[in-house]
Each structure stands twice: as C-alpha cells, then as structure tokens.
Amino acid sequence: MYEDRPVDQLFHYCSPSTFWSIIKYRQLWLTSLTQSNDTAEGKWILQRWLDAFDSNNECKRVQRNGAFHSVDMTLHEVVALGACFSEAGDQLSQWRGYAADGAGFAIGFDHSELEAVVTKHAQPSVSLSKIIYGWDDHERRSDLFKSLHGAFSPDFTRYSQSGGYGSMSIDNSAEARDAKLSAAGKLFSFKNPAFSEEKEWRLLIVGYLSQLEKVDYRESSGVISPFLKMDFSTDSIRTVRLGPTNRTPERVVEAFLEHSNITANVLKSSASYSSR
C-alpha cells in the first residue's frame, strides 16, 4: 500500500450536460480509458519497461519482442474504466480540455468520501490512486516493473523468432491470467511527464470485460463502449466551480444543488481566459 499526499478535494472537470447528470443522479461514470482520445493510455510506462531490456544482447532483444506481444495480447482482453480528477480546482488547461472549452464545471469531491465510495463498491479491484508522471515515484515504478516481469516472463522467455516470424506458448491458467491482469492494471497509473500539470487522480477499475459486474454500454462519437456507474452520497460534493465561459447564473446552480439535497460552495473561475 502506497501513501499519497493527503488532498482535501479532488476536482472532476466536465461539460454542463455531464454536470447535470452527475448531480441529478448522484452517479459518477467510469468510462473506457482504452477507448479515449489519448492513444498512449497505459503504454507510456510500458515502453519504458521494454526499453530496459538489453538491446545489445540478441537473446534479450528476442525476449523484448515476446514481452511486447504478451502484454499487448492481455491489453486487448482487458478494459480499463475510470473517472479522472485533478488536485487543481481552477486550471485553464483543464477547463479547455475537459469542461467544454471553459463552459462547464469543476466538481470538488471530498477526498475521504471518494475513498468511501471505493470501499463500499462491490468490485474488489476498484481503486483511487494518484497518477505518477515519469519517474517521480521510484517505489511504484519498481513495483510495476517487478509485476510485469513476474506475470509475463513465463510467456516471453519461451518466445522464439525464425524467418521474421515469432511464436510462443501462452500460459492461460487462472493464476497466470490474474497475475497478468494485476500487472497490466498498474500501467494505467503512470503517464508521460508532459501531462504533469494535470495533477491527476483516478477512480479506476481494470478487468476482463466478461468478469466485471454491472457493466453497461453506451454510444459515444459513433463508438460503442462499456462504462460503470458508481453512486456517491450527497456529502461527497464540497465545491462547484463554474468555468470561465460558463453562462449559467450562480444562483441557478445554487438552487439546483439545493433541489438535489447537496450543500456545496458555488464559485466562479478566476482563470484568465480568451477564446481560441
């Protein structure tokens, strides 16, 4: 168990329609990270692990290819569902990227209440964790690399190449699949340091789709994708901040929250904003 710096609130940036749905139904949706716009999800730190194989050693180069294919096959079998938060409650890049170009909201959730949501949820693999950028946390990176090696080495040490083609025997026992799932799930807690200003946390579940309970499906931008609903209590929300271009009157937001039995401070963004 790793200790993360205590943070009183974690902020979820969202569009007006998503804000309305979250407040109306008191639910967070964990949506597919593997089908998000970020094609590098889970892959940045994987590449760093693969780079650690000795490229000057022919045997290690072959094993590296086997390691890539073995992990890639697992990633094609699993789904990562998540809801993203930030320690920053009024950040311009977050408004632009995740809150309808500044017209949305940032919902400040009580950190301890989010942890309670994780504890109460039926899925044992749900977690709330801080994203690690680059090499910031040596302990968690070392743990990930050990997990990947332990889970996938029975496969990639049997990998062979001949005539430009590769083959290997895959261990599909229940024990091996569980180890691979656990290791692959940790990939989604690391990101490229270029995104460090996001100060992101994730409410996350990674699993084999056929084994996840209460998964539903939706259409988004022409793609069918899985998602999971997670209920939260009315005490979970402490702050609601309107984006810099949000046109909803603050008194209307206050009335909506009161109507929904939610007591929270309503604030306006102080971010300097200009349209792009």
C-alpha positions in Angstrom: 0.0 0.0 0.0 1.5 3.3 -1.0 0.9 6.6 0.8 -0.1 9.6 -1.3 0.0 13.1 -0.1 -3.4 14.0 1.6 -5.6 16.2 -0.6 -8.8 17.6 0.8 -10.7 17.8 -2.5 -10.3 16.3 -5.9 -11.9 18.1 -8.9 -13.8 16.5 -11.7 -14.0 18.8 -14.8 -17.0 18.2 -17.0 -19.4 19.6 -19.6 -22.7 21.2 -18.5 -24.7 18.1 -19.6 -22.4 15.8 -17.6 -22.6 18.0 -14.6 -26.4 18.0 -14.7 -26.3 14.1 -14.9 -23.8 13.7 -12.0 -25.9 16.0 -9.7 -29.3 14.7 -10.8 -28.5 11.0 -10.4 -25.6 11.3 -7.9 -23.5 9.0 -10.0 -20.0 9.0 -11.5 -19.5 7.1 -14.7 -16.3 5.2 -15.1 -15.7 5.2 -18.8 -13.3 3.4 -21.1 -9.8 4.8 -20.9 -8.6 2.4 -23.6 -11.1 3.9 -26.0 -10.3 7.5 -25.0 -8.7 10.1 -27.3 -5.4 9.5 -25.6 -3.9 6.6 -27.6 -0.9 6.4 -25.2 -3.1 5.3 -22.2 -1.3 2.6 -20.3 1.5 2.5 -22.9 4.0 5.2 -21.9 5.4 3.3 -18.9 5.1 0.0 -20.8 7.5 1.4 -23.3 9.9 2.4 -20.5 9.8 -1.2 -19.2 10.5 -2.6 -22.7 13.4 -0.2 -23.1 15.0 -1.7 -20.0 15.7 -4.9 -22.0 19.4 -5.1 -23.1 19.3 -4.1 -26.8 22.9 -5.3 -27.3 22.0 -8.8 -26.4 20.3 -10.9 -29.1 18.5 -13.1 -26.6 17.2 -10.1 -24.7 16.0 -8.4 -27.9 14.0 -11.5 -28.8 12.6 -11.6 -25.2 11.7 -7.9 -25.6 9.6 -8.7 -28.7 7.9 -11.6 -26.8 7.3 -9.3 -23.8 5.6 -6.7 -26.0 3.4 -9.3 -27.7 2.4 -11.0 -24.5 1.4 -7.7 -22.7 -0.3 -6.4 -25.9 -2.5 -9.6 -26.0 -3.5 -9.0 -22.4 -4.3 -5.3 -23.0 -6.6 -6.4 -25.9 -8.5 -8.6 -23.5 -9.0 -6.2 -20.6 -10.8 -3.0 -20.2 -9.8 0.0 -18.0 -12.7 2.1 -16.8 -12.0 5.3 -15.0 -13.2 8.7 -13.8 -10.5 11.4 -13.7 -9.9 14.1 -11.1 -7.4 16.8 -10.5 -5.9 18.4 -7.4 -6.2 21.7 -9.2 -9.6 23.2 -8.9 -9.3 26.1 -11.3 -6.8 25.3 -14.0 -7.1 26.8 -17.5 -5.8 23.7 -19.4 -8.4 21.6 -17.5 -11.2 23.9 -18.4 -10.2 23.9 -22.1 -9.6 20.2 -22.3 -12.3 18.6 -20.2 -15.0 21.2 -19.5 -16.5 22.2 -22.8 -13.8 24.8 -23.6 -14.4 26.6 -20.3 -18.2 26.4 -20.4 -18.5 23.5 -18.0 -18.0 22.9 -14.3 -15.4 21.6 -11.9 -17.0 19.5 -9.1 -14.9 19.4 -5.9 -15.3 16.0 -4.3 -14.3 15.3 -0.7 -11.2 13.0 -0.9 -12.3 10.9 2.1 -15.8 10.4 0.6 -14.3 9.2 -2.7 -12.3 6.7 -0.7 -15.5 5.6 1.0 -17.1 5.0 -2.4 -14.2 2.7 -3.3 -14.6 0.8 0.0 -18.3 0.3 -0.4 -18.3 -0.7 -4.0 -18.9 -4.4 -4.8 -16.0 -4.6 -7.3 -12.8 -5.6 -5.3 -10.4 -4.1 -7.9 -11.7 -0.5 -7.8 -9.0 1.9 -6.6 -8.5 5.6 -6.1 -4.9 6.5 -6.9 -2.6 9.4 -7.8 -1.1 9.3 -11.3 2.6 9.1 -11.4 4.3 11.2 -14.0 7.6 10.0 -15.4 10.0 8.7 -12.8 8.5 10.6 -9.8 7.8 7.6 -7.6 10.7 5.1 -7.7 8.9 2.6 -5.4 5.8 2.3 -7.5 7.7 2.2 -10.8 9.9 -0.6 -9.3 6.9 -2.5 -8.1 5.3 -2.2 -11.6 8.4 -3.5 -13.4 8.6 -6.4 -11.0 4.9 -7.2 -11.5 5.3 -7.1 -15.3 8.3 -9.3 -15.2 6.8 -11.8 -12.8 3.5 -12.0 -14.7 4.8 -12.1 -18.3 8.2 -13.8 -18.1 6.7 -17.3 -18.3 5.5 -16.3 -21.8 8.3 -14.1 -23.2 11.1 -16.4 -22.1 9.5 -19.0 -24.4 9.3 -16.6 -27.3 11.2 -17.5 -30.4 11.8 -15.9 -33.8 12.5 -17.5 -37.1 12.4 -16.1 -40.6 10.8 -12.9 -39.4 8.0 -14.6 -37.5 7.6 -15.1 -33.8 5.8 -17.7 -31.7 5.4 -18.5 -28.0 3.4 -20.7 -25.7 1.0 -18.6 -23.6 0.1 -19.6 -20.0 -3.6 -19.2 -19.8 -4.1 -20.7 -16.4 -6.4 -18.8 -14.0 -3.5 -17.9 -11.8 -1.4 -16.6 -14.7 -4.4 -14.5 -16.0 -4.9 -13.0 -12.6 -1.2 -12.0 -12.4 -1.3 -10.5 -15.9 -4.4 -8.6 -15.1 -2.9 -7.2 -11.9 0.3 -6.1 -13.6 -1.5 -4.6 -16.7 -3.8 -2.7 -14.4 -0.9 -0.8 -12.9 0.1 0.6 -16.3 -2.9 3.0 -16.1 -1.4 4.8 -13.0 1.5 6.2 -15.0 1.6 8.9 -17.6 4.1 10.9 -19.7 5.6 13.7 -17.6 4.4 16.2 -20.2 1.0 15.9 -18.6 2.2 16.6 -15.0 0.4 19.9 -14.7 -2.9 17.9 -14.7 -2.1 16.6 -11.2 -4.4 13.8 -11.9 -6.0 11.1 -9.7 -8.1 8.3 -11.0 -11.1 6.3 -9.7 -10.2 3.1 -11.7 -11.1 -0.5 -12.3 -9.3 -2.8 -14.7 -10.7 -6.2 -15.5 -11.6 -8.8 -18.1 -14.8 -7.4 -19.5 -16.7 -10.7 -19.2 -15.9 -10.8 -15.4 -16.9 -7.2 -14.5 -20.2 -6.8 -12.7 -22.9 -4.3 -13.5 -21.1 -3.0 -16.7 -23.4 -1.1 -19.1 -22.8 0.2 -22.6 -23.2 3.5 -24.4 -22.8 5.1 -27.8 -20.3 7.9 -27.9 -19.0 9.6 -31.0 -20.0 6.7 -33.1 -18.4 4.1 -30.9 -20.0 1.6 -28.5 -18.0 1.4 -25.3 -18.5 0.0 -21.8 -19.0 2.1 -18.6 -19.7 1.5 -15.0 -22.0 3.7 -12.7 -20.8 4.4 -9.2 -23.1 6.0 -6.7 -21.9 8.7 -4.2 -23.6 10.3 -1.2 -24.8 13.9 -1.1 -22.0 14.7 1.4 -19.4 13.9 -1.2 -19.5 17.3 -3.1 -18.0 20.2 -1.3 -17.4 22.7 -4.1 -18.9 23.5 -7.5 -16.9 25.9 -9.7 -18.3 27.4 -12.9 -15.9 27.6 -15.8 -14.6 30.9 -17.1 -17.1 30.9 -20.1 -20.0 29.2 -18.2 -23.2 31.2 -18.8 -25.3 29.6 -16.1 -26.2 32.1 -13.3 -24.6 31.1 -10.0 -28.0 31.4 -8.2 -29.4 28.8 -10.6 -26.6 26.4 -9.8 -27.2 27.0 -6.1 -30.9 26.3 -6.5 -30.2 23.1 -8.5 -27.8 21.9 -5.8 -30.4 22.7 -3.0 -33.1 20.9 -5.0 -30.8 17.9 -5.2 -30.1 18.0 -1.4 -26.5 18.9 -1.9 -24.8 21.5 0.1 -21.7 22.9 -1.6 -19.9 26.2 -2.2 -20.6 27.7 -5.6 -17.8 29.7 -7.1 -16.8 31.3 -10.4 -13.5 30.5 -12.1 -10.8 33.2 -11.7 -8.8 31.9 -14.7 -7.9 34.4 -17.3 -9.5 33.2 -20.5 -9.5 34.1 -24.1 -11.2 32.2 -26.9 -9.0 30.2 -29.3 
